Amino acid sequence: MKHLLLFLRLLEMVLNVLCQCDVSTSAFHLDGDYMIGGLFDVHSVTEAVSQDRPEAIDCSSQPFVISNYRRFQLMRFSVEEINNSTSLLPNVSLGYDIFDQCSVAQNFPGMFNLISVNDTIQPWDEPHGDPTKVSKMIAVAGPFSSTETRTIYPLLMMNFIPLVSYGAASSSLSEKLKYPSFLRTVHSNKDMIEGIVTILLHYNWRWVAFINSNDDYGYDGRDLFVKRIKDTDICLAYSKELNHNTNISQVFQQIEEQGARVIIAYVPERTAETLIGSAIQLNVTKKVWIAVEAWSLNKNLLRDERIQNIGTVLGVSQPVVNIPGFDEFIYSTVEHMYCENQDQHSCNQVCNCSDVSPEQIADADPSYSFPVYSAIYAIAHALHNTLQCGSGGCQRNVTVEPYMVLAELKKSNFTLLDQVIQFDGNTDPTFGSYSIVFWNQSGEAEEVGYYTFYPSIIFSINTTKIQWFTNGDVRNFISGVRTCSHKLKCSSVLHNPNYSLLLLNKTDDPFNCVACKETEWSPAGSTSCNLRVVEFIPLTDIWAILIMIVTWVFVGFTAAVFVLFAINYNTPIVRSAGGLMCFLILGCLVLCSTSVFFYFGAPSVSFCIMRFLPFLLFYTVCLACFVVRSFQIVCVFKMAAKYPTLYSWWMKYHGQWLFISAAFLTQALLLTLGNSLSPSKPFNDTQSYHDKIILTCDINLPSCLIPGIFLFSLCSLCFIFSYMGKDLPKNYNEAKAITFCLLLLILTWIIFATESSLYRGKHLQTLNALAVLSSLYCFLLWYFLPKCYIIIFEPNKNTQQHFQGLIQSYTKTISQ
């Protein structure tokens, strides 16, 4: 007897397990001639799941969300109602595959099932009349959130499968170039923000706090709100995004410090439960809360007896639409579920909801009911038109592709529960409105007003139905003296973004402009100071790496020229280029290039000195050499004949080396004195940008400007002498080459001076490094490179006879 009872008990347990699994599975799948996909957050991941390998999440192990389960059942009811209709899709059956979209990043197996054909995914595959290659999936209803929508959309976009969302409200989804096959039956955040701002303006509430979730829905709502209040008297006293690590106690403390009495909570349902629950626990009182449609009808919060302690709650919600027959469907379906279809079990098609009663489902948050209902009917009407259905039936020989259903969806025009279902050019709904609700003391969301969109915007609210927490008129108490005129005191009068609007005391004039720290800034009208972003060009920056590579190429090229000239030192071309002076010029050019490497990385005192000193010192030697070369060229061809005494004195006392030495010593003295008295040092540029600090080096008069003026003087002197030799022999173009190099040099620094006067960002250091590098390359490429070409490729011109012929020819010309 004992063994028999044990056997029966085990048999009962096995049957219960099998029945629970199969019942859940049958609720997620229904066969039909054409299939609709469904994505619902029946369960929801509360915290980010850490993983070290790719794996799908088991949604049934996550917390159950009854409001989303109600919407899931509403899709099933809608499909069943359509299948029982004799006028819509006659003799055509609709089926569905519904998946639990409990996670943003770990629900892709369900999506792959939706877009597969015979368990195979073939994007852009042409069926060519083969019915086995045509997917029965014509559209997908869902998902609920904007983040989920943007995550899965590319997969559906492959074959233009229409995605009709009943909850994704991000305004970015209206961009048809990015989301051409997306439609929604819920209004976008833009309409929600318009409704909220209308309430604020109606009650003259001008000092508000805005709390948003850290997802697409919350960020989009905040950005739209900030943009919408720009030209109004509404001030954003406080703004904060919530995540799993947010210290909510600190958030409420900061709101209290700013004196904000109105709090807009732009968050989804689960986040709202945590936020409001914390407000109750922390005894946050005397606030007006603005609830968005995601949680304005939340039954868990409405029925909390302590909810009245937090103040007054006003909500902008969807109107509660009674859908005939749905309650009866819930009671009949849940009470008479049975085990079947064992082979239909798929990943995330299991509901951990055996303890949920029909009463609980029917009594759950009714938000988004009509959007789900209208989404399914819109898909059905689109299929009806694609199949060219009439009273006699549908054309069954039509091969239905998803893009065909999409085209009909965009042209939707039918009546559903006294509402005309249509979409605008952005495939946003033209139907629907908002209800303004007040959370009364009876635990109900009482409708006290409305906000309609079509055919015109109409706003109405009955203030007499609202019981304010002040037991009187809340307008003046909430607005008080906290107006946006104070932002004019800081931003317009002071003309300084480094001043912030801070709450100092509770007197009649509780606000004042207080200076932020040098490392902080404040937006106009803000009540807090934000840290500035510190910017400089790091060594790992792509432009820094490229410039340093080009600098090393310059060093290598210069070394090659040095070797080539050394090998051919006794040839006329090297002698005419300057002889030993060429090696001095090439060596100084290499030393100048070291300054380029110090323009990148966080500046220090040594870095700032090395940015300017090597270039100013050794480029002075280079220019002094070219001054001498230009002077000597003029002397050889002109002064030797007209002023022989001066020429002999210059040659006897090595005037060229005396001049170069004097120039070098003068510049070295100027740089030594300048860097001793006032060295170039790191400088935090806080004036160019109000929200950034640019790390750079200051350019002061003693250390940089005076040596720079001396360098410019040498450049001018060199240009004068080289220009005097413009009528020298055509083939003897030393002076012409120097003149051309100097023109490029002057042009380079004119361009840099223009850029530095127009732009003050971190990349100014990059432009400076490029100007230095260009100054070095102009002499290497345009003075030395042509001579290298003659040495290597035209050796017949590198002879004594060739040069003597040029000189003799020119001497005869000028003597005549």
C-alpha positions in Angstrom: 0.0 0.0 0.0 2.8 2.4 0.9 4.6 1.7 -2.4 1.3 2.3 -4.4 0.9 5.7 -2.7 4.5 6.6 -3.4 4.1 5.7 -7.0 0.9 7.8 -7.4 2.6 10.7 -5.7 5.5 10.6 -8.1 3.2 10.2 -11.1 1.3 13.3 -10.0 4.5 15.3 -9.7 5.7 14.3 -13.2 2.3 15.2 -14.7 2.3 18.6 -13.0 5.8 19.4 -14.3 4.9 18.3 -17.9 1.6 20.2 -17.7 3.1 23.4 -16.5 5.7 23.4 -19.2 3.3 22.6 -22.1 0.6 25.0 -20.9 3.1 27.8 -20.9 4.3 26.8 -24.3 0.8 26.6 -25.9 0.1 30.1 -24.7 3.1 31.4 -26.6 2.4 29.7 -29.9 -0.5 29.3 -32.2 -0.4 27.8 -35.7 -2.0 29.8 -38.6 -1.8 30.5 -42.3 0.2 33.6 -41.5 2.2 34.3 -38.4 2.6 37.4 -36.2 5.6 37.7 -33.9 5.2 39.0 -30.4 7.8 40.4 -28.0 6.6 41.0 -24.4 8.6 41.5 -21.1 6.7 38.8 -19.3 9.7 38.7 -17.0 12.3 41.4 -16.5 16.0 41.3 -15.6 16.4 43.5 -12.6 20.2 43.7 -12.7 22.8 43.3 -15.3 23.9 39.7 -15.6 27.6 39.1 -15.7 28.7 36.4 -18.2 32.0 35.2 -19.7 30.6 33.2 -22.6 27.8 33.7 -25.1 24.5 32.3 -23.7 20.8 33.1 -23.7 19.1 34.0 -20.5 16.4 31.9 -18.9 13.6 34.5 -18.6 11.4 32.3 -16.5 14.0 32.5 -13.7 13.6 36.3 -13.6 11.0 38.4 -11.7 7.5 38.1 -13.2 5.8 41.4 -14.4 2.0 41.0 -14.3 1.3 44.2 -16.2 3.3 42.9 -19.2 1.7 39.5 -18.9 -1.7 41.2 -19.2 -0.5 42.8 -22.5 0.8 39.4 -23.6 -2.7 37.9 -23.0 -4.2 40.9 -24.9 -2.3 39.9 -28.0 -3.6 36.4 -27.8 -7.1 37.7 -27.3 -6.8 40.0 -30.3 -5.6 37.2 -32.6 -8.4 34.9 -31.4 -11.0 37.7 -32.0 -9.7 38.3 -35.5 -9.8 34.6 -36.3 -13.5 34.5 -35.2 -14.4 37.5 -37.3 -16.3 36.9 -40.6 -15.5 40.3 -42.1 -11.7 40.6 -41.3 -9.5 38.0 -43.0 -12.4 35.6 -43.9 -11.2 32.0 -44.2 -7.7 33.0 -43.3 -6.2 32.1 -39.9 -3.7 34.1 -38.0 -1.1 32.5 -35.8 1.5 33.8 -33.5 4.9 33.1 -32.0 5.4 35.1 -28.8 8.7 35.4 -27.0 9.6 36.6 -23.5 11.8 39.7 -24.1 13.2 39.9 -20.6 16.6 41.2 -21.5 18.0 43.7 -23.9 21.2 41.8 -24.8 20.4 38.1 -24.2 17.2 37.4 -26.1 18.5 36.8 -29.6 17.5 33.2 -29.9 13.9 34.2 -30.0 14.6 36.8 -32.6 16.4 34.3 -34.8 13.4 32.0 -34.5 11.1 34.8 -35.7 13.1 35.6 -38.8 14.1 32.0 -39.8 12.5 29.9 -42.5 12.6 26.2 -41.9 15.1 26.8 -39.1 17.4 28.7 -41.5 18.2 32.4 -41.8 18.9 33.5 -45.3 18.9 37.4 -45.5 17.9 38.9 -48.8 17.2 35.5 -50.2 15.0 35.5 -53.3 12.3 32.8 -53.0 11.8 32.6 -56.8 8.3 31.2 -56.4 9.4 28.5 -53.9 6.8 28.6 -51.1 9.1 26.7 -48.8 11.5 29.7 -48.8 8.8 32.2 -47.9 8.5 33.1 -44.3 5.0 32.9 -42.7 6.1 35.7 -40.4 4.5 38.8 -41.8 5.1 41.3 -38.9 6.2 41.6 -35.3 4.3 43.3 -32.5 6.6 44.9 -29.9 8.9 45.2 -28.1 7.9 47.4 -25.2 11.0 49.6 -24.7 12.9 51.9 -27.0 16.3 50.3 -26.2 15.0 46.8 -27.0 13.5 48.1 -30.3 16.8 49.7 -31.4 18.7 46.5 -30.5 16.6 44.0 -32.5 15.5 46.3 -35.3 18.5 45.6 -37.6 17.6 41.9 -37.7 14.1 42.6 -38.9 15.2 45.3 -41.3 17.1 42.6 -43.3 13.8 41.5 -45.0 11.7 44.6 -44.2 9.6 42.8 -41.6 7.3 45.4 -40.1 7.9 46.1 -36.4 4.9 47.6 -34.8 5.7 48.6 -31.2 3.1 49.3 -28.6 5.5 51.0 -26.1 8.7 52.3 -27.7 8.4 56.1 -27.3 11.9 57.4 -28.2 11.6 60.3 -30.7 14.6 59.1 -32.6 12.5 56.1 -33.9 10.5 58.6 -36.0 13.5 59.0 -38.3 12.4 57.0 -41.3 15.8 57.0 -43.0 17.1 54.9 -40.1 13.9 53.0 -39.2 11.9 52.6 -42.5 10.0 49.5 -41.4 9.1 50.7 -37.9 5.7 51.8 -36.8 4.2 52.4 -33.4 0.7 52.7 -31.8 1.9 54.7 -28.8 2.8 58.4 -28.9 6.4 59.5 -28.9 8.2 61.2 -26.1 7.8 64.5 -27.9 4.0 64.4 -27.2 4.5 63.3 -23.6 6.9 66.2 -22.9 4.5 68.6 -24.5 1.8 67.4 -22.2 4.0 67.7 -19.1 5.2 71.2 -20.0 1.6 72.2 -20.6 0.7 71.2 -17.0 3.8 73.1 -15.7 2.9 76.3 -17.6 -0.8 76.0 -16.5 0.1 76.0 -12.8 3.0 78.4 -13.3 5.5 75.9 -11.8 8.9 77.2 -12.8 11.4 75.4 -10.6 11.4 71.7 -11.2 13.6 68.6 -10.9 13.8 66.0 -13.6 14.8 62.4 -12.9 15.2 60.0 -15.8 16.3 56.4 -16.4 19.6 55.6 -18.0 18.2 54.2 -21.2 16.9 55.5 -24.6 13.5 56.3 -23.1 14.9 58.4 -20.2 17.7 60.2 -22.1 15.3 61.1 -25.0 12.7 62.5 -22.5 15.3 64.6 -20.7 16.8 66.0 -23.9 13.3 66.9 -25.3 12.3 68.5 -22.0 15.5 70.7 -21.9 14.9 71.8 -25.5 11.2 72.4 -24.9 11.6 74.7 -21.8 14.4 76.7 -23.5 12.1 79.7 -24.3 9.9 79.5 -21.3 10.1 80.6 -17.6 10.5 77.0 -16.5 13.9 76.3 -14.8 15.5 72.9 -14.5 16.6 73.1 -10.9 18.0 69.6 -10.8 18.6 66.8 -13.3 19.7 63.2 -12.5 19.8 59.9 -14.3 19.1 56.7 -12.3 21.0 53.4 -12.6 21.5 50.4 -10.4 24.3 52.2 -8.5 22.5 55.5 -7.8 22.3 56.7 -4.3 18.6 57.7 -4.2 18.9 59.1 -0.7 21.5 61.5 -2.0 19.3 62.4 -5.0 16.5 63.5 -2.7 18.9 65.4 -0.5 20.2 67.4 -3.5 16.6 68.1 -4.7 15.8 69.4 -1.2 18.9 71.6 -1.2 17.9 73.1 -4.6 14.4 73.9 -3.2 12.6 72.0 -6.0 9.0 71.1 -5.1 8.0 69.6 -8.5 9.6 66.3 -9.5 9.2 64.8 -13.0 10.0 61.1 -12.9 10.7 60.1 -16.5 11.3 56.4 -15.7 9.8 53.0 -16.6 7.5 51.1 -14.3 10.1 49.1 -12.3 12.3 52.1 -11.7 9.4 54.1 -10.6 8.5 51.5 -8.0 12.0 51.7 -6.6 12.1 55.5 -6.7 8.7 56.1 -5.1 9.3 53.3 -2.6 12.6 55.0 -1.5 10.8 58.3 -1.2 8.3 56.7 1.2 11.0 55.1 3.2 13.1 58.3 3.4 10.0 60.3 4.4 10.2 62.7 1.4 7.2 65.0 1.7 5.6 68.1 0.3 6.4 67.4 -3.4 4.3 67.4 -6.5 5.2 64.3 -8.6 4.6 64.2 -12.4 4.2 60.6 -13.5 4.6 59.5 -17.1 2.5 57.0 -18.9 4.9 54.2 -18.0 3.9 54.3 -14.3 1.0 56.7 -13.9 -1.5 53.8 -13.6 0.8 51.5 -11.5 -1.5 49.6 -9.2 1.2 48.6 -6.7 2.0 52.2 -5.9 -1.5 53.5 -6.1 -2.7 51.1 -3.4 0.2 51.7 -1.0 -1.3 53.4 2.0 1.7 55.5 2.6 1.7 57.1 -0.9 -0.1 60.2 0.3 2.8 61.0 2.5 5.1 62.0 -0.5 2.8 64.8 -1.6 0.5 65.1 -4.7 0.9 62.8 -7.7 -0.3 63.9 -11.1 0.1 61.6 -14.0 0.0 61.8 -17.8 -1.5 58.5 -18.9 -3.1 56.8 -21.8 -6.9 56.7 -21.5 -8.2 53.5 -20.0 -10.1 51.8 -22.9 -12.5 49.0 -22.1 -11.9 46.2 -24.6 -15.1 44.2 -24.9 -14.7 40.5 -24.2 -11.1 40.7 -22.8 -12.0 40.0 -19.2 -14.1 37.0 -20.2 -11.2 35.7 -22.3 -8.9 36.0 -19.3 -11.1 34.0 -17.0 -11.9 31.3 -19.6 -8.3 31.0 -20.7 -6.6 30.8 -17.3 -9.2 28.6 -15.7 -9.3 26.1 -18.6 -5.7 25.8 -19.8 -4.7 22.2 -20.6 -1.6 20.3 -21.6 -0.8 20.0 -25.3 1.7 20.5 -28.1 4.8 19.1 -26.4 7.0 19.6 -29.4 6.4 23.4 -29.5 8.6 24.3 -26.6 11.3 27.0 -27.4 13.7 29.2 -25.6 11.9 31.9 -23.5 8.4 30.6 -24.2 7.8 29.6 -20.7 5.8 31.6 -18.1 6.5 31.2 -14.4 3.0 32.3 -13.7 1.1 29.3 -12.3 0.1 31.2 -9.1 -1.4 34.1 -11.0 -5.2 34.3 -10.8 -7.6 35.7 -13.5 -8.6 38.4 -11.1 -5.0 39.6 -10.7 -4.5 39.7 -14.5 -7.7 41.6 -15.1 -6.9 44.0 -12.3 -3.3 44.8 -13.4 -2.1 48.1 -14.8 -4.2 48.7 -18.0 -1.6 51.0 -19.6 -0.7 50.2 -23.2 -3.8 48.0 -23.7 -5.2 49.8 -26.6 -1.7 50.2 -28.3 -1.3 46.4 -28.2 -4.9 45.8 -29.4 -4.6 48.4 -32.2 -1.1 47.0 -33.3 -2.5 43.5 -33.9 -5.5 44.9 -35.7 -3.4 47.1 -37.8 -1.3 44.1 -38.9 -4.5 42.1 -39.6 -6.0 44.9 -41.7 -2.7 45.3 -43.6 -2.8 41.5 -44.4 -6.5 41.8 -45.3 -5.6 44.4 -47.9 -2.5 42.6 -49.2 -4.6 39.4 -49.8 -7.3 41.6 -51.5 -9.9 40.2 -49.2 -13.6 40.9 -49.8 -16.9 39.5 -48.7 -16.4 36.4 -50.7 -13.0 35.6 -49.2 -9.3 36.3 -49.8 -7.0 35.7 -52.7 -5.1 32.6 -51.5 -2.8 32.5 -54.5 -1.0 35.7 -53.5 2.6 35.3 -52.1 2.7 37.6 -49.2 6.0 39.2 -48.5 6.7 41.3 -45.3 7.4 44.5 -47.3 3.9 44.2 -48.9 2.3 44.1 -45.5 4.5 47.1 -44.5 3.2 49.1 -47.4 -0.4 48.5 -46.4 0.4 49.2 -42.7 1.5 52.7 -43.7 -1.8 53.2 -45.4 -3.9 52.0 -42.5 -7.3 53.6 -42.2 -9.9 51.8 -40.2 -12.1 52.3 -37.2 -11.4 50.4 -33.9 -13.5 51.0 -30.8 -14.6 54.4 -32.1 -11.0 55.5 -33.0 -9.7 55.9 -36.5 -6.4 54.1 -36.8 -4.0 56.0 -39.0 -0.3 56.8 -39.1 1.5 60.0 -40.1 4.5 60.4 -42.4 6.8 59.2 -39.6 4.6 56.2 -39.0 3.6 57.6 -35.6 -0.1 57.3 -34.6 -2.5 60.1 -35.4 -5.0 58.6 -33.0 -5.2 58.6 -29.2 -4.9 61.2 -26.5 -3.6 61.6 -22.9 -5.6 61.5 -19.7 -4.5 63.7 -16.8 -4.9 61.7 -13.6 -4.7 62.4 -9.9 -3.8 59.8 -7.3 -6.6 60.2 -4.8 -6.8 59.0 -1.3 -9.0 56.0 -2.3 -6.0 54.4 -4.1 -7.3 55.2 -7.6 -6.0 57.2 -10.6 -8.8 59.6 -11.0 -9.1 61.3 -14.3 -9.1 65.1 -13.8 -8.3 66.3 -17.4 -7.2 65.4 -20.9 -4.8 66.4 -23.6 -5.8 65.6 -27.2 -3.6 65.9 -30.3 -5.9 65.4 -33.3 -7.4 67.1 -35.1 -6.2 69.9 -32.8 -4.5 70.2 -29.5 -6.9 70.7 -26.6 -5.9 70.8 -22.9 -8.3 70.8 -20.0 -7.9 70.1 -16.3 -10.3 70.4 -13.4 -8.3 71.7 -10.5 -11.2 71.4 -8.1 -10.9 67.6 -8.2 -7.2 67.7 -7.0 -6.6 67.5 -3.3 -3.2 69.3 -2.9 -0.9 68.3 0.0 -1.1 71.9 1.1 -4.8 71.7 1.6 -5.1 74.9 -0.5 -3.8 76.5 -3.7 -0.5 75.0 -4.7 0.4 77.4 -7.4 2.2 80.1 -5.5 3.6 77.6 -3.0 5.3 75.6 -5.7 6.5 78.5 -7.8 7.2 81.1 -5.2 10.2 83.4 -6.2 12.0 80.6 -8.0 11.8 82.0 -11.5 14.1 82.0 -14.4 14.8 85.7 -14.0 17.7 84.5 -11.8 19.4 82.8 -14.7 19.5 86.3 -16.3 21.4 87.6 -13.3 24.1 85.0 -13.8 24.4 84.3 -17.5 23.2 87.6 -19.1 24.3 90.2 -16.5 27.6 88.7 -15.5 28.3 87.3 -19.0 30.3 84.5 -17.3 29.6 80.8 -17.5 31.7 80.3 -14.5 29.0 81.5 -12.2 26.3 79.2 -10.9 22.8 79.9 -9.4 23.0 78.4 -5.9 20.4 78.2 -3.1 22.0 79.9 -0.1 19.2 80.5 2.4 15.4 80.6 2.8 14.9 84.4 2.7 12.7 86.3 0.3 15.6 86.3 -2.2 17.0 82.8 -1.7 19.2 82.8 -4.8 22.5 84.4 -5.7 25.2 84.0 -8.2 28.2 82.2 -6.8 31.5 81.7 -8.7 32.4 78.2 -9.6 36.0 77.0 -9.1 38.4 77.5 -12.0 38.1 73.8 -12.8 34.3 74.0 -13.0 31.6 75.6 -15.1 27.9 76.1 -14.9 25.2 76.1 -17.6 22.9 79.2 -17.7 20.5 79.1 -14.8 22.0 75.9 -13.3 22.2 75.4 -9.6 25.4 73.4 -9.6 28.9 73.5 -10.9 30.2 70.8 -13.3 33.8 69.7 -13.7 35.4 70.9 -16.9 36.8 68.5 -19.3 40.6 68.6 -19.4 41.9 68.3 -23.0 45.4 68.0 -24.5 46.9 66.0 -27.4 48.1 62.7 -25.9 51.1 60.8 -27.4 48.6 58.1 -28.5 46.5 60.5 -30.6 46.4 59.4 -34.2 47.6 62.8 -35.5 50.4 62.9 -32.9 51.6 59.5 -34.1 51.4 60.5 -37.8 53.3 63.8 -37.2 56.0 62.0 -35.2 56.4 59.4 -37.9 56.8 62.2 -40.5 59.4 63.8 -38.3 61.4 60.6 -38.1 61.2 60.4 -41.9 62.6 63.9 -42.1 65.5 63.0 -39.8 66.2 59.9 -42.0 66.0 61.9 -45.2 68.3 64.7 -43.8 70.8 62.1 -42.7 70.8 60.6 -46.3 71.4 64.1 -47.8 74.2 64.6 -45.3 75.9 61.3 -46.4 75.4 62.1 -50.1 77.0 65.6 -49.7 79.9 64.1 -47.7 80.6 61.6 -50.4 80.4 64.3 -53.1 82.0 67.1 -51.0 84.6 68.2 -53.6 82.1 68.5 -56.4 81.0 71.9 -57.7 77.4 71.4 -56.8 78.2 70.9 -53.1 80.7 73.7 -53.0 78.2 76.1 -54.6 75.5 75.0 -52.2 77.7 76.2 -49.3 80.3 73.6 -48.7 80.9 73.0 -45.0 77.9 75.3 -44.3 75.6 72.7 -45.8 76.5 70.2 -43.1 75.9 72.9 -40.4 72.5 73.6 -41.9 71.5 69.9 -42.1 72.6 69.3 -38.6 70.7 72.3 -37.2 67.5 71.2 -39.1 67.7 67.8 -37.4 68.2 69.6 -34.0 65.2 71.8 -34.8 63.0 68.7 -35.4 63.4 67.6 -31.8 60.9 70.4 -30.7 58.1 68.6 -32.6 58.0 65.7 -30.2 57.3 68.0 -27.2 54.0 69.3 -28.6 52.2 66.1 -27.5 51.4 64.8 -24.1 50.6 66.7 -20.9 52.7 69.8 -20.9 55.3 70.4 -18.1 57.9 73.1 -17.6 60.6 71.2 -19.4 58.2 70.2 -22.3 57.1 73.9 -22.7 60.8 75.0 -22.9 61.7 72.3 -25.4 58.7 73.2 -27.6 60.3 76.5 -28.5 64.0 76.6 -27.6 65.5 74.0 -30.1 63.5 75.5 -33.0 64.2 79.1 -32.2 67.9 78.5 -31.5 68.9 76.2 -34.3 66.6 77.6 -36.9 68.4 80.9 -36.2 71.6 79.2 -37.3 70.0 77.9 -40.5 68.6 81.3 -41.4 72.0 83.0 -40.6 73.6 80.5 -43.0 71.2 81.3 -45.8 71.6 85.1 -45.1 75.4 84.6 -45.7 74.7 82.3 -48.7 72.5 85.0 -50.3 75.0 87.7 -49.5 77.9 85.7 -51.0 76.0 84.9 -54.2 75.3 88.6 -54.7 78.9 89.5 -53.9 80.4 86.9 -56.2 78.4 88.1 -59.2 78.0 91.8 -58.5 80.1 93.1 -55.6 83.3 91.3 -56.6 83.4 93.4 -59.8 82.2 96.7 -58.4 83.6 96.6 -54.8 86.8 94.4 -54.8 88.1 95.9 -51.5 85.0 95.0 -49.6 84.9 91.6 -51.1 88.6 90.9 -50.2 88.0 92.0 -46.6 85.0 89.7 -46.3 87.0 86.7 -47.6 90.1 87.5 -45.6 88.4 87.6 -42.2 85.8 84.9 -42.8 82.9 87.3 -42.5 80.3 84.5 -43.1 81.4 82.6 -40.0 81.6 85.7 -37.9 78.0 86.6 -38.9 76.7 83.1 -38.1 78.5 83.0 -34.8 77.1 86.4 -33.8 73.6 85.4 -34.8 73.8 82.2 -32.8 75.3 83.9 -29.7 72.7 86.7 -29.8 69.8 84.2 -30.0 71.3 82.0 -27.3 71.7 85.0 -25.0 68.1 86.1 -25.6 66.7 82.6 -25.0 68.9 82.2 -21.8 67.8 85.5 -20.3 64.1 85.0 -21.3 63.9 81.5 -19.8 65.7 82.6 -16.7 63.5 85.6 -16.1 60.1 84.2 -17.2 60.3 80.6 -18.6 57.6 79.2 -20.7 55.4 77.0 -18.5 52.2 75.0 -18.6 49.1 77.1 -18.9 45.4 76.1 -18.2 43.4 77.9 -20.8 40.0 78.4 -19.1 38.9 81.4 -21.3 38.5 79.8 -24.7 35.8 77.3 -23.7 33.5 77.5 -20.7 33.2 73.7 -20.3 36.8 72.7 -21.1 40.3 73.3 -19.9 42.9 73.3 -22.6 46.3 72.3 -21.4 48.9 74.3 -23.3 52.1 76.4 -22.8 52.0 80.1 -22.4 53.9 82.3 -24.9 55.5 85.2 -22.9 57.4 88.2 -24.2 60.9 87.5 -22.8 61.3 83.8 -23.6 59.5 83.5 -26.9 58.4 86.7 -28.5 61.7 88.6 -28.5 63.7 85.6 -29.9 60.9 85.1 -32.4 61.2 88.7 -33.6 65.0 88.3 -34.0 64.3 85.2 -36.1 61.9 87.1 -38.2 64.5 89.8 -38.7 67.0 87.3 -40.1 64.3 85.9 -42.4 63.6 89.4 -43.7 67.3 90.1 -44.3 67.7 86.8 -46.0 64.8 87.5 -48.3 66.2 90.9 -49.3 69.6 89.5 -50.3 68.2 86.5 -52.1 65.7 88.7 -54.0 68.6 90.9 -55.1 70.0 87.8 -56.9 66.9 87.2 -59.0 68.6 88.1 -62.3 71.5 85.8 -61.9 72.1 83.1 -64.6 69.1 81.0 -65.4 70.7 77.7 -64.6 72.5 79.1 -61.5 69.5 79.3 -59.3 70.9 79.3 -55.7 69.3 82.7 -54.8 66.0 81.7 -56.5 65.8 78.5 -54.5 66.4 80.4 -51.3 63.8 82.9 -52.2 61.2 80.2 -52.9 62.0 78.5 -49.6 61.5 81.7 -47.7 58.2 82.4 -49.4 57.0 79.0 -48.3 58.2 79.6 -44.8 56.4 83.0 -44.6 53.2 81.5 -46.0 53.3 78.6 -43.5 53.4 81.0 -40.5 50.8 83.3 -41.9 48.5 80.3 -42.2 49.3 79.2 -38.6 48.8 82.8 -37.3 45.4 82.9 -39.0 44.3 79.5 -37.6 45.5 80.4 -34.0 43.4 83.6 -34.2 40.3 81.7 -35.1 40.7 78.5 -33.2 41.7 77.9 -29.6 41.2 74.2 -29.1 43.6 71.4 -28.2 44.4 70.8 -31.8 46.2 74.1 -32.0 49.2 72.3 -30.6 49.0 69.9 -33.6 48.9 72.8 -36.0 51.9 74.4 -34.3 53.8 71.1 -34.7 52.8 71.0 -38.4 54.0 74.6 -38.9 57.4 73.7 -37.4 57.7 70.6 -39.5 56.7 72.5 -42.6 59.4 75.1 -41.9 62.0 72.3 -41.8 60.8 70.5 -44.9 60.7 73.6 -47.1 64.5 74.0 -47.0 65.2 70.3 -47.2 62.9 69.7 -50.2 63.3 72.9 -52.2 66.9 73.7 -51.5 68.8 70.4 -51.0 66.6 68.0 -52.9 67.3 69.6 -56.4 71.0 69.4 -55.7 70.7 65.7 -54.8 68.9 65.2 -58.0 71.8 66.7 -60.0 74.4 64.7 -58.1 72.6 61.4 -58.7 70.8 61.8 -62.1 72.6 64.6 -63.9 76.3 64.3 -63.1 77.3 66.1 -66.3 76.1 69.4 -64.7 78.2 68.6 -61.6 81.5 69.6 -63.2 83.9 72.4 -63.0 83.7 73.2 -66.6 79.9 73.5 -66.5 80.0 76.0 -63.6 82.8 78.1 -65.1 80.9 78.3 -68.3 77.9 79.7 -66.5 80.0 82.3 -64.6 81.9 83.5 -67.7 78.8 83.8 -69.7 77.2 86.0 -67.0 80.3 88.1 -66.5 80.4 89.0 -70.2 76.8 89.9 -70.1 77.0 92.4 -67.2 80.3 93.9 -68.6 78.6 94.8 -71.8 
